[in-house]
């Protein structure tokens, strides 16, 4: 813990009791940020033993390609709900490692899609196990009913067009 009361994990439980936080730890945005940090930490812990340096975004790309062989770059970005440039950056190490293969359909050099290589399929199979471990680490403190409620509420917020 530092002298300011913050800890490496950012846990409010371990903050300096002299630190006044006001509404901070009740603000939704702050709670989402802390839960996102928890999600990243759970992912990192679950993937410690997995060969390769994989991010949650890269796992999502692998899953979309596994489920949709030949998927285009634009469709990947849409499925990941992110900018195409973010997908490009995240894909570079996957392609360099030989996990993703770019395919150009015969007769249409303007279009290309992606599929998992044989090594990519094996890696994804292993990574799929680790993602389940990460999910358990993340929501372990919650009951099944609480997990279902939280997931439903988060999906509703994420899909809301009201900003």
N, C-alpha and C positions, 0 to 999 in steps of 0.2 A: 504494500500500500504506500502511496506517495504521501508527502506531507499535506497535500490538499485534500486527502481523503478518498481520492479515486483509486481504484484497483485495476489490475491488468484486465480483468473481465468486465469492468464497468458495473459491477453489482452494487445496487443500492443498499443491500444488506450490510456491506462492509465499508460504507462511507463513514467519514469522520463524524461522530455524533454532534460536533460543534458546527457542522456545515448545514446551513439553512437552504433548502431547495425550493421552497414555495410550492407552486403548482407543477413544477417540472416532472416529478415522478407520477403525476396523475394525468399529464397531457398525452393524448393519443399519439401524436407524432413522436414524442420521446419514447413511449412504450413500443411503438412499431420499430423505431431505430434500435432499441435494446433487444427486441425479439429478432430482428434481422441479424444483429451481432451474434445472438445465441444460435441462430440457424447456421451462420457461417462457421462458428466454433464446433457445432455438432457435426457438420459436414466434414470439417478438417479432422476431427477426432475419428470419425468412422472410416475415413480414407487414409489414415496414417499408414496402415499396413499394405495398402494397395499400391502397386507399381505405377509410377507416372504421377504427374502433377495435374490434377483435374479440378476444375472449378465447377460450381453448381450450374453455371450457364453452359459450360461444355458438356456436362452430363445431359442437360436438356436438349442440346443439339444432337447428341448421339441418340437419345431416345426418339426424337422426331425423325431422324434419318432411319433408324431401325424400323419404326412403324410405317414410314412413308418412303420406301426406296425410290430414288430418282427425284426427290423433293428439290425444288428450286431454292436459290438463295433468298429470294423475296418471301417465299412461303415459310422458310425457316425463321426469318425475322418476324413475320406476322405471328407465327406459332409461339415464338419466344416473347412476343410483345416488346420488341426492342428495335432499335435502328439497324438497318442493314450493315452499317459500318461496325457496329458492336459485334455482330455475327461474324463479319470478316476477320476481325481481330481474334475472336475466340476460336475460330476454325483453324487458324494458321498452325498452332501446335498439333492439332488433331490430324491435319493433313501431313505435316512434317513427320509425324510418328507413324504414318501409314495406316491410320485408323479409318480415315475417310477417303473415298475415291471420288473424283469428279468424273462425270460421264457426259458426253455430248451425244445426243441422239443422232442417228444416221439421217442425213438429209436436212438437218437444221442446226447449223453451227452457231446460231445466235442463242440457242437455249442450252443450258447445262443443268445437271442435277447431281445429287450426291447419294452415295450408298456406302454402307459399311464394308470394309475389306474383311477378309477372313479373320485377320488379327483384330480388327475393329469389333467384329461380332463376339469374339472370345473376351475381349476387354470389356465390352458392354455387359456381357453376362455376369462377369465378376463385379463390375461397378453397380449393377442392379441390386446385388446382395448388399453392397455397402450403403446404398441409398436407403434401403430399408432400416439398416442399423442407425443411420443418421436421423431418420424420421423418429425412431424410437427414443434416441437420445434427446431430440428436440421436444417431443411432446410426452415424454415419459411420466412427468408429474401429473398428467391429466387422465381422467377415466375415459373409457370409450365414448360415453355420452357427451362428456365435455369436449372431446376431440371432434366429434361430429358437429356439435354446436359451433365450436370455434371455426371449423372448416367452412360451414355454411355461411357464417357471418363474414368471414374473410372473402369468400367467393362473391358474396353479394356486394361488398365494398369494392372489390377489384373490378367487377363487371359494371358498376354504376358509371353512368356517363355524366353524372352531376358533379361538377367541380366549380 
